[in-house]
Amino acid sequence: MDWDVILLAALVFAARLCDVALGTLRHALVVGGHRGLVWLIAFLESLVWVFAISRVITNISQPAVAIAFALGFASGTFVGMTVERFIKLGEQVVRIFTTQGDEVARRLRERGHRVTQFEGRGRDGRVDLLFIQVARRKAAQAVKDARAVDACCFYVIDDVRAAAVGRQGSGPATPDMQK
């Protein structure tokens, strides 16, 4: 194998890594509704993919180039997931089920979270359900704060696709709430 093939394989690997990492990030942004950014990433992703696949097809007799393409795909998936986890875009709803609802809600409010509390009945009797909408990067801390009060609380975290602007604090309702 000569240096030209090694260089080409490295280039295809890098291109594919970038293209797939961008695709993974794009999928995360689609959920958050970031239309303009998703469009730009999709454009770049497809441009890089066309470059990479054209190099593989024109050098089909070089297995190293095809292997680099596949390795770039696998590595790009890993890199994209890592980047997406690191930047933590979007909002999440944390639902906490607890028998100590007032105490957990108080702790979460002290930490700056807006908490909506419901009373319900579970398998073993009365239970409180707390809803907290937070930036994704703050969801784990909200759970940690709840578990500091009730180590046995159950929680569910969901991604938020869309949410209406709601009433914050004790001020008047916003116009969109009065409809």
N, C-alpha and C positions, 0 to 999 in steps of 0.2 A: 504494500500500500504506500503510495507516495504522499508527499506533504500537501499537494493540492486536494486530494481526497480527504485527508484529515482536517484540513482547514474548512472545506465545504461541509463536512459532517458537523464540525463545531458550529458553523454558521447556521445550519439547519436546526441543530439542537437548540441554540439560543433563540432563534426565531420562533420555533414551536413552543418553547418554554414561555416566551413573552405572550404569544397568541393565546395559549390556553390559560395562563394566569389572568390575562385581560378578560377572557370569557367567563372565568369563575367569578371575578369581581363584577362583571356586567350582570350576571344572574342575581347577585346579592343586591345590586342597585335597582334592578327591575322590581323587586319586592317592595323597595322603599319608594318607588314612583319617581325616580330621578331621570325623567325622560331625556333631557338634553344631554346629560352626561352619558347616559346609556347609548344614545345615538352615536356620540363621538367615539366611545370605546368600541362599539360594534363596527364602526368604520375602520378603525385602526386594527382591530382584531382580524377582520376579513382581509385587509391589505397585507398584513404579515403572513396570514395563512396562505394566500395566493403565492407570495414569494417563496415560502417554504415548500409547498407542494410542487411548484414548478421545478424547483431544484431537484426534488426527489424523482420526478417523472423524467426529467432530461438526463438524469444519472442513474437510471434504473438498474444498470449493470453493476453498480457499486452497492453491495449490501450494507456497508457501513453508513451510508447516507440514509437508507431506510431505517436502520436501527437507531440512528441519531434522531430521526423524526419521531419514532415511538418513544424513545427515552425522554425527548423534549415534552411530549404529551403528558407522560406520567409525572415528570418533574414539574411541569407547569400547573398541573392540578394541585400538587402539594403546595407549591409556592403561592398560588392563587388563594387557596384555603387559609394559609398562614397570614397573608396580607389582609384578607377579609376579616379574619379573627382579630388581627391587631388593630385595624382602624375602627371596627365596631360601629358601622353606620346604621342609622335608623332608630326607631323607637320599639319598645317592647312593653307588653302588659305582664305584670307579675301578679298572679292570683295566689293568695296565701289562705290556706284553710287552717284554722286554729281554734282551740277552746279558750284562748286568752286574747280574744280580739281587741278589747279595749287597750290592754297593755301594749300589744304589738303595734296597733295603730298609733298610739301615743308616741312610741319610740320612733316609728317611721316618720311621723310628722315632725318630731324634734330634729330629725335628720334632713328636713326640707322636702319630704315627699308629700304629694297630695294623695290622700287615701280615701277611697269610698268603701264603706263597711256595710255588709249585709248579714242578717241572721238567718241561719238555716238549720236543718237537721241532718245529721249524718248517721252512720251505722250505730254509733254509740251515744247518740243524743245531740244536744245543742252544739252548734259549731258556727263560727264566724268566718265569712268569706271577705277578704280584703282585696280590692283592686288598686293597683298602682301602675300608672303609665310613666315610664322612665326612658331616658336615653339608653340605648343598648349597653353602653359602657358602664352604666350605673346599676344594671339589673342584678349582677352578682352581689354587689354591696347591699342592695335592698334585702335580698334573701339572707345575707349574713346578719344584718341588723334584726330581721324578724327572728332568726334562729337564736340570736343572743337572748331573746326574751322567752321564746318557746322552741326548745331544741327539737321537739317532736312535730313541729308544724309541717304540713304538706304544702308543696308549692308547684305551680305550673307557670312556665314562661312562654309567651306567644309573641311572634313578630306582629307589628302593627302595619297594616297596609295603608290605611287611611284613618284619620280621626278628625272630627269637627273641633273647632276652637270652642272651648267651654268656659264656664264661669270659673274665675280664679279669685280666691279670697272672698271678701264680703262685699265687694263692689256690685254695681248694677249689672244686670244681664246684658250680654252683647246683643246687637241686632239679630245676628243669625240664630240666637237662642230663642227669640221671641216669635219665631215663625210657627 
